[in-house]
């Protein structure tokens, strides 16, 4: 068995990310429609991606996307009521401490 870590870009990144992301972050099967997924992910800019391969099969992936929105979170700024409403919609109710009033 040959284990390597590679920096991925372009279609190689998308192929590895689609499979591993689908299995780790979404109920499966069925997998999300690949064409729909690609139309969303291809628009992202500045993604850094590294993957661990066993022989030629990706088995683990690490991806970072630069923060492109200035969204004040708890202890970061003083969001007004309208922004607090947006934040409540963005985060799941599983983290109730995020939903307290500031």
C-alpha positions in Angstrom: 0.0 0.0 0.0 1.3 3.4 -1.0 0.1 6.4 1.1 0.6 9.9 -0.2 -0.6 13.4 0.7 -1.3 15.6 -2.3 -2.3 19.2 -2.9 -5.4 19.0 -5.2 -6.7 21.6 -7.7 -9.3 21.7 -10.5 -11.2 18.5 -11.5 -9.0 16.3 -9.4 -10.0 18.2 -6.3 -13.7 18.2 -7.3 -13.7 14.4 -7.9 -12.1 13.6 -4.5 -14.2 16.2 -2.7 -17.5 15.1 -4.2 -17.2 11.5 -3.0 -15.6 12.2 0.5 -17.8 15.2 1.2 -20.9 13.3 0.2 -20.2 10.4 2.6 -19.0 12.5 5.5 -21.5 15.4 5.5 -24.7 14.1 4.0 -27.0 11.1 4.4 -26.1 8.5 1.9 -27.1 6.8 -0.3 -28.3 8.4 -2.4 -25.5 10.9 -3.1 -26.3 14.5 -4.0 -26.7 15.0 -7.7 -23.1 15.6 -8.9 -24.0 18.2 -11.6 -26.0 20.2 -9.0 -23.2 20.0 -6.5 -20.5 21.0 -9.1 -22.5 24.0 -10.1 -22.4 25.3 -6.5 -18.8 24.3 -5.7 -17.2 25.5 -8.9 -18.1 29.1 -8.0 -16.0 29.1 -4.8 -12.8 30.9 -5.1 -9.5 30.4 -3.2 -10.1 26.8 -2.0 -7.1 25.1 -0.6 -7.4 21.3 -0.7 -5.1 18.4 0.5 -6.0 14.8 0.3 -4.6 11.5 1.7 -4.4 8.8 -0.9 -4.0 5.0 -0.4 -2.6 4.0 -3.7 -4.8 6.1 -6.1 -7.9 6.2 -3.9 -8.6 9.4 -1.8 -9.4 8.4 1.8 -9.3 11.7 3.6 -9.5 15.3 2.6 -8.9 18.7 4.3 -10.3 21.8 2.6 -10.3 25.4 3.7 -12.3 28.2 2.0 -11.4 31.8 2.8 -14.0 33.7 4.8 -15.3 36.2 2.3 -18.2 37.7 4.4 -17.8 40.0 7.3 -20.3 38.5 9.7 -19.9 39.5 13.3 -20.4 36.6 15.6 -20.6 36.4 19.4 -18.0 38.7 20.9 -17.0 40.0 17.5 -18.8 43.3 17.0 -22.2 44.4 17.9 -24.8 43.0 15.4 -28.1 44.7 15.3 -31.5 42.9 15.4 -31.7 42.3 11.6 -28.2 40.6 11.5 -29.0 38.6 14.6 -32.1 37.2 12.8 -29.9 36.2 9.8 -27.4 34.5 12.1 -30.2 32.5 13.8 -31.2 31.2 10.4 -27.7 30.3 9.5 -26.9 28.1 12.4 -28.7 25.0 13.4 -30.9 25.0 16.5 -28.6 22.2 17.9 -26.4 24.9 19.3 -28.8 26.9 21.5 -26.1 29.1 23.0 -25.6 30.7 19.6 -29.3 31.8 19.6 -29.3 33.8 22.8 -30.0 37.5 22.6 -27.0 39.8 22.7 
